[in-house]
Each structure stands twice: as structure tokens, then as C-alpha cells.
Amino acid sequence: MPRPRQRDIPLPNRIKPDALPPYVYWDASGHGRWLLYQYDKATRRTKTKRLAGPTATVKEIWDAYQAYQAPPSDTLAGLVKTFQESRTWQELSRNTQRDYQICATSLCNQTTKDGDKVGDTRLSDWTPGAVRKLIDRRAETSVSRANHELRFLRRLFAWAYERDLMTSNPGQGVKTIPEDPRSRYVTDEEYEALLRFATPKYPYLYPVCELAYLCRLRISEVCDAKKDDADAEGFYAARRKGSKDALTGLTTRLQDALDAALGLHGDHASDYLIPGKGGGRLSESTIQTAWQRIMTEWAKQGHPRFTIHDLKRKGISDVEGDKLAASGHRSMSMLRVYDVLPAKAPATR
């Protein structure tokens, strides 16, 4: 059936062609109906699917389109959708949900050697070997992201196996790819120059970076900070991932960073130390988006790139005294990942 030229056909309910989903057209035959045109790879022919009748609104057409486009439940994409509708998903933190969504989108949008999307792969076709090949291919682009997505697949398949949605867990036993610990040390000159470069464009980056460095914090921990976390005794930071909370004593430099954060509030009555849009919590994604834009311009000027998390590494490496207490880490092995400067020792007499 040839695809109609929509501009030549009068549409009901004053619906404009631009408001319709892709490949959805009005068929005026009989009482009229909205059709979805699709190409069938198997038969190499175009087939149609009735979505709605002549009285349907744009929203009803879109709802029918999305319901029909939903992936089959026996595919990876369908399993992800089922997982996201589950109670287990709802009990995850917002950050974990966001992280899993990124992993799921990346995995499902990858292509197989036959050119099909990984998300369309049937659950019965997943084996440990298939997972291994997928992760190895992903590692050609980024080892860290490959390992991150492997951990998500393990969680997803384990959840499905426990509920008889899969007959086995193909992610079980698939090992992560060894990663060399990141050892980038940001020099004082680099850091100071970066602050001068970034602050005029994104004023909130100054207190964000300073708190990450001076208090050895993750960006999520900086975003979590409340105004009443700072008092005359110092700045209290609640750490995540099992690290110990810490009270960092006030210095002139830390006080300047706290004052800069409070100066961002304006008329907003926010409880957060560094306010986000409308006075709510400043999100990590907002910071990372600004950071990537800054780093792109920074690199064009010939400067080496670094991540905002490298500032925590710099803070731990620079601090003197009990680095384990300063970092909040509970083991020396984790501390060694962040303390990248050589140890200082006097010469033997």
C-alpha cells in the first residue's frame, strides 16, 4: 500500500500533520481512521496498523502509537520497561534510577553485528557469552562505562531470574574489565586558572569546586549540603557510599566559598547551601553539563582536561595529617586510589 501524501488530505478535528507521530497518516476511506505505516524487514513490504478512529484527539493518537511501539516483554527493552514499572524500581533512589536509565538507554541503542538494536534481542538469546561480547565491544569506547553497564545488566537479569521472567541469569559470572585507577593530579596553577575561567560563566561552579576540594567531597555530597551544615565550628558534610561523615574546620578560604554559595540565593528561600533552579536542590547533571561545556572551551585553549571528581582526589592528596580521617574512607586501599602524590619522607641520616 503506497504511503499517502498527508498534505493533500483534509484532516479531521483540525489536526496538523506536524503534531502527529512519525509515519502516522489519516485514511479517509469509510468512516475514516488513523493508520501507522511500518516497513516489515521479513517481507520487505509496508504494513499498516489502525491506531484510532476519526474522533481521536492528538493525545489519543500519541497514546495509541506509544502503546503499540512498546517493546515486547520478551526482549531486553521490554524487560527494562517491566523493571521500571516494578516496586523494586520505585524503591531505588532518584540518582540510582537516573544512572540505570542512562545504562539502559546506552545498552538498548547499541547495534548487533546484524544491524539490529540490542534492545530488540529476545531474552532467550542472552547467554554469558553474549553479555561478554557486548561488554567487550562497549569497552572499546569506554572501559569504565562498559563495567558500569555490566553491573546494571547483572542487577536487571538477577531481578528477572528471581521472578521467573528468565530461565537463567546470563550476567552471573561475567567479570568486569580491569581498570587502572585514575591518577590525574590537578596542579594548583591548573585549578586556580580553571576557577578564573569558569566562575564568570557559571558562578555556582566556584563554591561547588571549592567545597569538593577543601572538604574532599563528591559532587552529590556538595549538592546535598544544607545551609545549616555550616556553623562556627566548621562545615559538616554527610558523605555517601559508606564513607564517614566529617566536620571540616573553618578557614578563610572555606568561609569565602560558603559566603559565595549563600550569595547565590537571592530571593529564593532555599534550605540548600547551593540552590538550584527555583531554590531546590542543585542537580549533579546541571553541574556536569556546565563542566563539560567549560572543559570543551578549556581544551580548545590548549589546557589538559580533568574531571570535577579529580578535585576530591586533589584535596585528599594535598591535605596534611591523617588523610584517612580527612577523606572519610574506611580502608587504606581506597585511600591509595585517591592519594596520588608521592609520600614525603626525610633523608636517612
Steps between C-alpha positions, in 0.01 A plus 500: 500500500658830396548758774257794455611858462357645819502858377249410229248351744268710719551394862219473758481701821735766360797275572824621346737248335794626707320401821475133401742218589737388224346293219144557623254607231129563458305254287176659384345179363178383665440688824870593516784374719856576609756252365861428593716403202791265575762323290520126563858374456389139467261558206666821377158656478320785673225398737239712676357499849178677600570724800179700549168606353392831344412674828839437667693795638874551452562370853296186438688438176834539679386272783401230251827544312714468812303199622553325167867601489566358847763226475387138541541380857731217388770741375768687693319831445175342617668362811640845580149645468359232731779563751428875496135434577584278797500573871874426508561789261279736698699427815829601335635847566445763233872507420511122456195511275664770290822302479320177404299685236824623340639145501179354357479757221863446404466121497171486311618745232813305416486293184576133439721372220182457293410867544212442740466683832619315809175603669309279253698188597275226638561405862543135395799602284699645790790285620811580704692499173262753344536728802881463483509597132273799556708633790830441321374695201379780728844510666654602168339839564516519881611232748341677795163534325519137385545384859224732617257358244604145586408560864160627388443190284591277793245679718234490227546133413516397868171681560342327199633155599353527851158567345511222237522754219821328390606136540855599598712804586735548203682781680611275785869418481581761234798691639559872483795625297803600711540877519810693593421736790474857383808690616447846351631769734380855435773749579436820695569705188250300293233521767535873561497572127190283455313686775581834337380363167180327618360728773388789273302255283357282777527675841384194693804303380726701733342379828437154351866455407634650821282280722596192296868586542519647851265246660588203275142443384321332215283732292185327626612576857553866412149514353358337815650766730253719690548854623495393864787256437737793550546663841773647718659157553540428129324337208328166554488269199284188482681260269358224284614150397588397853758772559515662842333837553740780587516844657752716315639788704439848366778686321487833324492323165219265601302790646536687169357200317208474744430873466505468121248216520267700724533796264336292225166480682362841411129500577474120519416355840703183454627264769784385274842661528531533122149551359380356174228632274213644702686445825500121482796265510766571239522182293819316411395496133484882496853517637634235264343669197659833592830327572512327162432828322777668698742214434428513126594869489789435741647230274473723192739739674756224534436403861483133603154383603410365842181394674327681780544185712876547462464791743416256779815306408701821511352589839594163649847510346567854625373467856757452774458280806255212528392454138275206583293715736506795260375290209231314692619170352478191716799315351855579395443327166232753405714786627785393273272544199461869585836588658703525179794716611823325603552463874727755664778372724824643634832373375668230707761642732 
